[in-house]
């Protein structure tokens, strides 16, 4: 517990503002995700919005040497895909993960997009991953544990026959990008760190259509499924409140075709 910070109302307000900006970026880029666009172009759009409109900083650029504003993870890429000249094709699925820094505070979130008409199996994976994230968020309240969060996520994933990536997880966030605690997307009820009011962290499950195993490519960043199966991820930043949780990265345009989740409980 000494490592996990409990934030004051004033600090939460700053985190809320940074989170709002990150979510806004994902709304702005949505209309540009279509067949024929490159992931580099999506990256440029996000960069310009963060720097020119929001007057904020792209948190990913230079982070441990990462070269771009967003992570663009297409199809079998689980996470940390580097934007490039890759052209999106009809039927692709893509996760866009963005983080911004505003007045020293980090905002971090991601969401899935379909490129043109995706297959029913892809829609099912993406929908289940969204539901799993929501299940994890709904488990957040004082007195619950991180094991409760992970168990809620894996229960939804396994119900639909999908696997949960174990090598990557959610994380504490605030004035540090990746902080304690580590938020695993699997676990046992009642196990792990007890949650307390004022904790801020991300919940960002990665589900694979095939086996859970991953491997990192030679670029040192891009992580793909070992069996080449599709992968999906959604991410929100949350704070533990006195009565439950608050989502600090609510999407301005809502959840689209997916069932909405309460922003605060």
GIZIFEN-V827339 format. One record per residue. N is the residue number from 1. PHI is phi as a letter, one per 30 degrees, with the letter a starting at -180 (* if undefined). PSI is psi in whole degrees, 0 to 359 (* if undefined). BURIAL is 1 if it has 9 or more other C-alpha atoms within 8 Angstrom, else 0. Layout:
# GIZIFEN-V827339
n->N phi->PHI psi->PSI burial->BURIAL
n->N phi->PHI psi->PSI burial->BURIAL
This chain:
# GIZIFEN-V827339
n->1 phi->* psi->336 burial->0
n->2 phi->d psi->336 burial->0
n->3 phi->d psi->339 burial->0
n->4 phi->c psi->119 burial->1
n->5 phi->d psi->141 burial->1
n->6 phi->c psi->117 burial->1
n->7 phi->c psi->146 burial->1
n->8 phi->d psi->170 burial->0
n->9 phi->e psi->321 burial->0
n->10 phi->d psi->320 burial->0
n->11 phi->d psi->320 burial->0
n->12 phi->d psi->324 burial->1
n->13 phi->d psi->321 burial->0
n->14 phi->d psi->319 burial->1
n->15 phi->d psi->322 burial->1
n->16 phi->d psi->319 burial->1
n->17 phi->d psi->317 burial->1
n->18 phi->d psi->319 burial->1
n->19 phi->d psi->320 burial->1
n->20 phi->e psi->319 burial->1
n->21 phi->d psi->318 burial->1
n->22 phi->d psi->316 burial->1
n->23 phi->d psi->324 burial->1
n->24 phi->d psi->322 burial->1
n->25 phi->e psi->319 burial->1
n->26 phi->d psi->333 burial->1
n->27 phi->d psi->317 burial->1
n->28 phi->d psi->320 burial->0
n->29 phi->d psi->342 burial->1
n->30 phi->e psi->314 burial->0
n->31 phi->d psi->346 burial->0
n->32 phi->c psi->351 burial->0
n->33 phi->d psi->100 burial->1
n->34 phi->a psi->162 burial->1
n->35 phi->e psi->137 burial->1
n->36 phi->j psi->342 burial->0
n->37 phi->d psi->150 burial->1
n->38 phi->c psi->156 burial->1
n->39 phi->d psi->333 burial->1
n->40 phi->d psi->321 burial->1
n->41 phi->d psi->319 burial->0
n->42 phi->d psi->320 burial->1
n->43 phi->d psi->317 burial->1
n->44 phi->d psi->317 burial->1
n->45 phi->d psi->315 burial->1
n->46 phi->d psi->317 burial->1
n->47 phi->e psi->311 burial->1
n->48 phi->d psi->324 burial->1
n->49 phi->d psi->316 burial->1
n->50 phi->d psi->313 burial->1
n->51 phi->d psi->314 burial->1
n->52 phi->d psi->322 burial->0
n->53 phi->c psi->310 burial->0
n->54 phi->d psi->344 burial->0
n->55 phi->h psi->40 burial->0
n->56 phi->c psi->186 burial->1
n->57 phi->c psi->137 burial->1
n->58 phi->d psi->118 burial->1
n->59 phi->d psi->334 burial->1
n->60 phi->d psi->332 burial->1
n->61 phi->d psi->118 burial->1
n->62 phi->i psi->356 burial->1
n->63 phi->d psi->109 burial->0
n->64 phi->h psi->30 burial->0
n->65 phi->j psi->2 burial->0
n->66 phi->d psi->134 burial->1
n->67 phi->c psi->353 burial->1
n->68 phi->b psi->173 burial->1
n->69 phi->d psi->318 burial->1
n->70 phi->c psi->162 burial->1
n->71 phi->c psi->127 burial->1
n->72 phi->c psi->105 burial->1
n->73 phi->c psi->110 burial->1
n->74 phi->c psi->130 burial->1
n->75 phi->h psi->256 burial->1
n->76 phi->d psi->358 burial->1
n->77 phi->d psi->122 burial->1
n->78 phi->d psi->313 burial->1
n->79 phi->a psi->166 burial->1
n->80 phi->i psi->25 burial->1
n->81 phi->d psi->137 burial->1
n->82 phi->c psi->123 burial->1
n->83 phi->e psi->144 burial->1
n->84 phi->a psi->198 burial->0
n->85 phi->d psi->7 burial->0
n->86 phi->e psi->127 burial->0
n->87 phi->c psi->127 burial->1
n->88 phi->d psi->140 burial->1
n->89 phi->c psi->156 burial->1
n->90 phi->e psi->129 burial->1
n->91 phi->j psi->348 burial->1
n->92 phi->d psi->156 burial->1
n->93 phi->b psi->148 burial->1
n->94 phi->b psi->137 burial->1
n->95 phi->c psi->130 burial->1
n->96 phi->c psi->121 burial->1
n->97 phi->c psi->123 burial->1
n->98 phi->b psi->147 burial->1
n->99 phi->b psi->140 burial->1
n->100 phi->b psi->159 burial->1
n->101 phi->c psi->124 burial->1
n->102 phi->b psi->117 burial->1
n->103 phi->h psi->38 burial->0
n->104 phi->i psi->358 burial->0
n->105 phi->c psi->142 burial->1
n->106 phi->c psi->140 burial->1
n->107 phi->b psi->136 burial->1
n->108 phi->b psi->126 burial->1
n->109 phi->a psi->167 burial->1
n->110 phi->a psi->161 burial->1
n->111 phi->a psi->165 burial->1
n->112 phi->c psi->149 burial->1
n->113 phi->b psi->148 burial->1
n->114 phi->c psi->139 burial->1
n->115 phi->c psi->106 burial->1
n->116 phi->i psi->225 burial->1
n->117 phi->c psi->106 burial->0
n->118 phi->d psi->160 burial->1
n->119 phi->d psi->154 burial->0
n->120 phi->e psi->323 burial->0
n->121 phi->d psi->324 burial->0
n->122 phi->d psi->318 burial->1
n->123 phi->d psi->319 burial->1
n->124 phi->d psi->315 burial->0
n->125 phi->d psi->313 burial->1
n->126 phi->d psi->318 burial->1
n->127 phi->d psi->318 burial->1
n->128 phi->d psi->321 burial->1
n->129 phi->d psi->319 burial->1
n->130 phi->d psi->314 burial->1
n->131 phi->d psi->322 burial->1
n->132 phi->d psi->316 burial->1
n->133 phi->e psi->313 burial->1
n->134 phi->d psi->320 burial->1
n->135 phi->d psi->318 burial->1
n->136 phi->d psi->317 burial->1
n->137 phi->d psi->317 burial->1
n->138 phi->d psi->341 burial->1
n->139 phi->d psi->352 burial->1
n->140 phi->d psi->123 burial->1
n->141 phi->a psi->158 burial->1
n->142 phi->e psi->134 burial->1
n->143 phi->j psi->339 burial->0
n->144 phi->d psi->175 burial->1
n->145 phi->b psi->165 burial->1
n->146 phi->d psi->332 burial->1
n->147 phi->d psi->325 burial->1
n->148 phi->d psi->319 burial->1
n->149 phi->d psi->310 burial->1
n->150 phi->d psi->320 burial->1
n->151 phi->d psi->320 burial->1
n->152 phi->d psi->319 burial->1
n->153 phi->d psi->308 burial->1
n->154 phi->d psi->331 burial->1
n->155 phi->d psi->318 burial->1
n->156 phi->d psi->315 burial->1
n->157 phi->d psi->311 burial->1
n->158 phi->d psi->328 burial->1
n->159 phi->e psi->321 burial->0
n->160 phi->c psi->10 burial->0
n->161 phi->i psi->19 burial->0
n->162 phi->c psi->158 burial->1
n->163 phi->c psi->154 burial->1
n->164 phi->c psi->125 burial->1
n->165 phi->d psi->133 burial->1
n->166 phi->c psi->344 burial->1
n->167 phi->d psi->346 burial->0
n->168 phi->b psi->147 burial->0
n->169 phi->b psi->175 burial->1
n->170 phi->d psi->176 burial->1
n->171 phi->a psi->155 burial->1
n->172 phi->d psi->154 burial->1
n->173 phi->a psi->150 burial->1
n->174 phi->a psi->252 burial->1
n->175 phi->d psi->355 burial->0
n->176 phi->c psi->138 burial->0
n->177 phi->d psi->304 burial->1
n->178 phi->c psi->112 burial->0
n->179 phi->b psi->180 burial->1
n->180 phi->d psi->147 burial->1
n->181 phi->c psi->165 burial->1
n->182 phi->d psi->132 burial->1
n->183 phi->c psi->97 burial->1
n->184 phi->d psi->149 burial->1
n->185 phi->c psi->25 burial->1
n->186 phi->a psi->160 burial->1
n->187 phi->l psi->186 burial->1
n->188 phi->c psi->142 burial->1
n->189 phi->e psi->135 burial->0
n->190 phi->i psi->354 burial->1
n->191 phi->c psi->160 burial->1
n->192 phi->i psi->188 burial->0
n->193 phi->d psi->129 burial->0
n->194 phi->d psi->139 burial->1
n->195 phi->d psi->141 burial->1
n->196 phi->b psi->151 burial->1
n->197 phi->e psi->133 burial->1
n->198 phi->j psi->350 burial->1
n->199 phi->d psi->136 burial->1
n->200 phi->b psi->130 burial->1
n->201 phi->a psi->169 burial->1
n->202 phi->c psi->151 burial->1
n->203 phi->b psi->117 burial->1
n->204 phi->b psi->63 burial->1
n->205 phi->d psi->141 burial->1
n->206 phi->c psi->118 burial->1
n->207 phi->c psi->139 burial->1
n->208 phi->c psi->146 burial->1
n->209 phi->d psi->333 burial->1
n->210 phi->c psi->224 burial->1
n->211 phi->d psi->160 burial->1
n->212 phi->d psi->347 burial->1
n->213 phi->d psi->147 burial->0
n->214 phi->b psi->163 burial->1
n->215 phi->b psi->149 burial->0
n->216 phi->c psi->136 burial->1
n->217 phi->d psi->171 burial->1
n->218 phi->d psi->345 burial->0
n->219 phi->d psi->354 burial->0
n->220 phi->i psi->2 burial->0
n->221 phi->b psi->304 burial->1
n->222 phi->d psi->126 burial->1
n->223 phi->c psi->127 burial->1
n->224 phi->b psi->162 burial->1
n->225 phi->d psi->139 burial->1
n->226 phi->d psi->324 burial->1
n->227 phi->c psi->5 burial->0
n->228 phi->i psi->8 burial->0
n->229 phi->d psi->161 burial->1
n->230 phi->d psi->151 burial->1
n->231 phi->b psi->149 burial->1
n->232 phi->b psi->155 burial->1
n->233 phi->a psi->142 burial->1
n->234 phi->b psi->152 burial->1
n->235 phi->b psi->133 burial->1
n->236 phi->b psi->157 burial->1
n->237 phi->c psi->130 burial->1
n->238 phi->b psi->157 burial->1
n->239 phi->b psi->141 burial->1
n->240 phi->d psi->124 burial->1
n->241 phi->c psi->178 burial->1
n->242 phi->d psi->333 burial->0
n->243 phi->c psi->356 burial->0
n->244 phi->l psi->253 burial->1
n->245 phi->b psi->164 burial->1
n->246 phi->b psi->131 burial->1
n->247 phi->d psi->123 burial->1
n->248 phi->c psi->354 burial->1
n->249 phi->b psi->51 burial->1
n->250 phi->d psi->133 burial->1
n->251 phi->d psi->128 burial->1
n->252 phi->e psi->328 burial->0
n->253 phi->c psi->10 burial->0
n->254 phi->i psi->195 burial->0
n->255 phi->c psi->12 burial->0
n->256 phi->i psi->234 burial->0
n->257 phi->d psi->358 burial->0
n->258 phi->c psi->151 burial->0
n->259 phi->e psi->131 burial->0
n->260 phi->d psi->154 burial->0
n->261 phi->c psi->143 burial->0
n->262 phi->e psi->135 burial->0
n->263 phi->d psi->331 burial->0
n->264 phi->b psi->143 burial->0
n->265 phi->b psi->* burial->0
